[in-house]
Amino acid sequence: MSETSEQNRSEILEQLAKEIYADGEPQSIYDSIVRHAVRLVDGCDHASIMLKASGRYMTIAATSDVALLIDTLERQVGEGPCVDAIEDEGVQSDPDINKHATWPGLAKLVREQTDVRGMMGIRLLVDNRKIGALNLFANEADAFSEDSIDQAAIIASFASMAMMTLSARDQATTMERGLDSNRQIGKAIGLLMAAHKFSEDEAFDLLKRTSQNLNMKLAHVARKVVEGQQDQFQS
């Protein structure tokens, strides 16, 4: 591998890290990861990310229809690099599916329907939870080497980092919304107490009854009260 290639890899990884922390949309980040995987992993022609949620596998990003098709075939036969990477060992590789295929059922379908001849899966972890795998496919047999596995592991670590970042962002957003809702409810209770001489419990009960009667979230009712629209919420 040339020095220029090493420099290019470093630049690509640096760019990928920036994209992960740039508060971009989740889908654009996932798409970027699989796109860079094809560029960074020796021998890789197609890549995808498959996640497991509620006992089901789903592809959330893929560089080509070929990658999507193989993921679909893997779900159909119930075996393959993604499934085994998640359920068994963290790294699964079959560089030549023509010879003693690791997943014979999948290999047969892949050979019949695509030009892919090598497959690899790398487990993705978030908070030590096995959530999915980065899947890599090569059109040429034996295109994946030990270096390819090391390179794939680096990309998989970036993918795991991205998912942890997105998860933390979602949690922060949920917490912020919860705090805002609590503030709105507190303000509404205070307004009702001041305007109608209610006790705190009476004001809260009024908000709760109104929420139930209107089939509206309590925080939304409170926000309406705070905005000065108390009249429509009188019991």
C-alpha positions as CSV (number, residue, x, y, z in Angstrom):
1,M,0.0,0.0,0.0
2,S,1.5,3.3,-1.0
3,E,2.0,6.3,1.3
4,T,-0.5,8.3,-0.8
5,S,-3.1,5.6,-0.2
6,E,-2.4,5.8,3.6
7,Q,-2.8,9.5,3.5
8,N,-6.0,9.2,1.5
9,R,-7.4,6.8,4.1
10,S,-6.5,9.2,6.9
11,E,-8.2,12.0,5.2
12,I,-11.3,10.0,4.5
13,L,-11.5,8.8,8.1
14,E,-11.1,12.4,9.3
15,Q,-13.9,13.5,7.0
16,L,-16.1,10.7,8.2
17,A,-15.5,11.7,11.9
18,K,-16.5,15.3,11.1
19,E,-19.7,14.1,9.4
20,I,-20.6,12.0,12.5
21,Y,-20.2,15.0,14.9
22,A,-21.7,17.6,12.6
23,D,-25.3,17.0,13.8
24,G,-26.3,15.7,10.3
25,E,-29.4,13.6,9.6
26,P,-29.0,9.9,10.6
27,Q,-29.6,8.6,7.1
28,S,-27.0,10.8,5.6
29,I,-24.5,9.5,8.2
30,Y,-25.3,5.9,7.5
31,D,-25.1,6.4,3.8
32,S,-21.7,8.1,4.2
33,I,-20.4,5.2,6.3
34,V,-21.2,2.5,3.7
35,R,-19.9,4.7,0.9
36,H,-16.6,5.3,2.6
37,A,-16.4,1.5,3.5
38,V,-16.2,0.7,-0.3
39,R,-13.4,3.3,-0.6
40,L,-11.4,2.2,2.4
41,V,-11.6,-1.6,2.5
42,D,-9.4,-3.4,0.1
43,G,-11.4,-5.5,-2.3
44,C,-14.8,-4.2,-1.3
45,D,-17.3,-3.4,-4.1
46,H,-20.5,-3.1,-2.1
47,A,-21.4,-2.4,1.5
48,S,-24.5,-2.2,3.7
49,I,-25.5,-1.8,7.3
50,M,-28.1,-4.2,8.7
51,L,-29.6,-3.7,12.2
52,K,-31.5,-6.0,14.5
53,A,-34.5,-4.5,16.3
54,S,-37.3,-6.4,18.1
55,G,-36.0,-9.7,16.7
56,R,-36.1,-8.5,13.1
57,Y,-33.3,-7.6,10.7
58,M,-33.5,-4.5,8.5
59,T,-31.1,-2.8,6.1
60,I,-30.7,0.9,6.9
61,A,-28.0,1.8,4.3
62,A,-26.5,0.3,1.2
63,T,-24.2,1.4,-1.6
64,S,-26.0,-0.6,-4.3
65,D,-28.9,-2.8,-5.3
66,V,-26.5,-5.8,-5.1
67,A,-25.9,-5.1,-1.4
68,L,-29.6,-4.7,-0.8
69,L,-30.4,-8.0,-2.6
70,I,-27.8,-10.0,-0.6
71,D,-29.2,-8.6,2.7
72,T,-32.6,-9.6,1.6
73,L,-31.4,-13.1,0.7
74,E,-29.6,-13.4,4.0
75,R,-32.9,-12.6,5.9
76,Q,-34.7,-15.1,3.8
77,V,-32.3,-18.0,4.4
78,G,-31.5,-17.0,8.0
79,E,-27.7,-17.3,7.6
80,G,-24.9,-15.1,6.5
81,P,-22.2,-12.7,7.6
82,C,-24.5,-10.2,9.3
83,V,-26.5,-12.8,11.3
84,D,-23.4,-14.6,12.5
85,A,-21.5,-11.4,13.2
86,I,-24.4,-10.2,15.5
87,E,-25.3,-13.6,17.1
88,D,-22.0,-15.4,17.2
89,E,-18.6,-14.0,16.5
90,G,-17.9,-10.3,15.9
91,V,-16.0,-10.8,12.6
92,Q,-17.3,-13.1,9.9
93,S,-15.5,-13.5,6.6
94,D,-15.8,-15.9,3.6
95,P,-13.4,-14.5,1.0
96,D,-14.4,-17.2,-1.6
97,I,-17.9,-18.4,-1.6
98,N,-17.1,-20.8,-4.4
99,K,-15.0,-23.0,-2.1
100,H,-16.5,-24.7,1.0
101,A,-18.8,-21.8,1.6
102,T,-19.3,-20.8,5.2
103,W,-23.0,-20.1,4.5
104,P,-23.9,-22.6,1.7
105,G,-27.6,-21.7,1.4
106,L,-26.8,-18.0,1.0
107,A,-23.7,-18.6,-1.2
108,K,-25.8,-20.6,-3.7
109,L,-28.3,-17.8,-4.1
110,V,-25.6,-15.1,-4.2
111,R,-23.7,-16.9,-6.9
112,E,-26.9,-17.4,-9.0
113,Q,-28.1,-13.8,-8.7
114,T,-25.0,-11.6,-8.4
115,D,-21.4,-11.3,-9.3
116,V,-20.3,-11.3,-5.6
117,R,-17.8,-14.0,-4.7
118,G,-16.6,-12.8,-1.2
119,M,-18.6,-11.6,1.9
120,M,-17.7,-10.2,5.3
121,G,-19.7,-9.0,8.3
122,I,-18.4,-6.9,11.2
123,R,-20.5,-6.6,14.4
124,L,-21.7,-3.2,15.5
125,L,-21.9,-2.5,19.2
126,V,-23.6,0.3,21.1
127,D,-23.2,0.4,24.9
128,N,-22.0,-3.3,24.6
129,R,-25.3,-4.2,22.9
130,K,-25.1,-6.2,19.7
131,I,-27.3,-4.1,17.4
132,G,-26.2,-4.9,13.9
133,A,-23.4,-5.4,11.4
134,L,-21.5,-3.8,8.7
135,N,-21.7,-6.0,5.6
136,L,-19.0,-5.9,2.9
137,F,-19.1,-7.7,-0.5
138,A,-16.4,-8.4,-3.1
139,N,-17.0,-9.2,-6.7
140,E,-13.7,-11.1,-6.9
141,A,-12.9,-14.2,-4.9
142,D,-10.1,-13.8,-2.4
143,A,-10.2,-10.0,-2.7
144,F,-10.6,-9.7,1.1
145,S,-7.3,-10.1,2.9
146,E,-6.3,-9.8,6.6
147,D,-5.7,-6.1,5.9
148,S,-9.3,-5.9,4.6
149,I,-10.6,-7.3,7.9
150,D,-8.5,-4.7,9.9
151,Q,-9.8,-1.9,7.7
152,A,-13.4,-3.1,8.0
153,A,-13.0,-3.2,11.8
154,I,-12.0,0.5,11.8
155,I,-15.0,1.4,9.7
156,A,-17.2,-0.6,11.9
157,S,-15.9,1.2,15.0
158,F,-16.8,4.5,13.3
159,A,-20.3,3.1,12.6
160,S,-20.7,2.2,16.2
161,M,-19.5,5.6,17.3
162,A,-22.0,7.2,15.0
163,M,-24.8,5.2,16.4
164,M,-23.8,6.0,20.0
165,T,-23.6,9.7,19.0
166,L,-27.1,9.6,17.4
167,S,-28.5,7.7,20.4
168,A,-27.0,10.3,22.8
169,R,-28.5,13.1,20.7
170,D,-31.9,11.5,20.7
171,Q,-31.7,11.1,24.5
172,A,-30.7,14.7,25.0
173,T,-33.6,15.9,22.8
174,T,-36.1,13.7,24.7
175,M,-34.8,15.0,28.0
176,E,-35.0,18.6,26.8
177,R,-38.5,18.1,25.6
178,G,-39.4,16.6,28.9
179,L,-38.0,19.5,30.9
180,D,-39.8,22.0,28.6
181,S,-43.1,20.1,29.2
182,N,-42.5,20.1,33.0
183,R,-41.9,23.9,32.8
184,Q,-45.0,24.5,30.8
185,I,-47.1,22.5,33.3
186,G,-45.6,24.3,36.2
187,K,-46.4,27.7,34.6
188,A,-49.9,26.7,33.8
189,I,-50.6,25.5,37.4
190,G,-49.3,28.8,38.7
191,L,-51.5,30.8,36.3
192,L,-54.6,28.8,37.3
193,M,-53.8,29.2,41.0
194,A,-53.4,33.0,40.6
195,A,-56.4,33.5,38.3
196,H,-59.0,31.2,40.0
197,K,-57.6,30.9,43.6
198,F,-57.1,27.2,43.0
199,S,-54.8,25.1,45.2
200,E,-51.9,23.5,43.4
201,D,-53.7,20.1,43.5
202,E,-56.9,21.6,42.1
203,A,-55.0,23.4,39.3
204,F,-53.2,20.2,38.3
205,D,-56.5,18.2,38.5
206,L,-58.1,20.7,36.1
207,L,-55.3,20.3,33.6
208,K,-55.4,16.6,33.9
209,R,-59.2,16.4,33.4
210,T,-59.0,18.8,30.4
211,S,-56.2,16.7,28.9
212,Q,-58.4,13.5,29.2
213,N,-61.6,15.2,28.0
214,L,-59.9,16.7,24.9
215,N,-57.7,13.6,24.3
216,M,-54.8,16.0,24.3
217,K,-51.4,15.7,25.9
218,L,-51.1,17.4,29.3
219,A,-48.1,19.4,28.2
220,H,-50.1,20.7,25.2
221,V,-53.0,21.8,27.4
222,A,-50.5,23.5,29.7
223,R,-48.9,25.3,26.8
224,K,-52.3,26.6,25.7
225,V,-53.0,27.9,29.2
226,V,-49.6,29.7,29.3
227,E,-50.4,31.2,25.9
228,G,-53.4,32.9,27.5
229,Q,-56.2,30.7,26.2
230,Q,-57.5,29.5,29.6
231,D,-61.2,30.2,28.8
232,Q,-61.6,27.2,26.6
233,F,-60.3,24.9,29.3
234,Q,-62.8,25.9,32.1
235,S,-64.6,22.9,33.4
